[in-house]
Amino acid sequence: MKKALMGIGFLVIAYSCSTQQKVVRVEPQVQEIKQEEQEQVLKRKVAIARFSNETQYAKGIFYDKDNDPLGKQAVDILSTKLASTNKFILLERQDMDKILEELKIAGTEAPQKVGADY
């Protein structure tokens, strides 16, 4: 009888020490795009240039200066946020030097540049 009570007591203590994990499901929050009536306003021209990661973070031996993932992500986030406001005309000029170099090789004239407000 003593062994049975000790066994039951041991099981109760062992059970009370174990943790119960509660699974909580987190549903992704989707932002609803509100379609508000847009006033007829002049849109600002914004030029988005190249972003670069000047820190040593995530720069290994195979790091390529032309394919900077952190810089590209920053440009994508900024252009997405600005485009979603519908108040700006975005002029993305990340690779303008490469485009002009290709036009020089092809022997064509440089395109007419559009000025940006910001």
Stockholm file with secondary structure:
# STOCKHOLM 1.0

chainA/1-118         MKKALMGIGFLVIAYSCSTQQKVVRVEPQVQEIKQEEQEQVLKRKVAIARFSNETQYAKGIFYDKDNDPLGKQAVDILSTKLASTNKFILLERQDMDKILEELKIAGTEAPQKVGADY
#=GR chainA/1-118 SS CHHHHHHHHHHHHHHHHSCCCCCCCCCCCCCCCCCCCCCCCCCEEEEECCCCCCSSTTCCTTCCTTCCHHHHHHHHHHHHHHHHHTCEEEEECTTHHHHHHHHHHHTCCCCCCCCCCC
#=GC SS_cons         CHHHHHHHHHHHHHHHHSCCCCCCCCCCCCCCCCCCCCCCCCCEEEEECCCCCCSSTTCCTTCCTTCCHHHHHHHHHHHHHHHHHTCEEEEECTTHHHHHHHHHHHTCCCCCCCCCCC
//
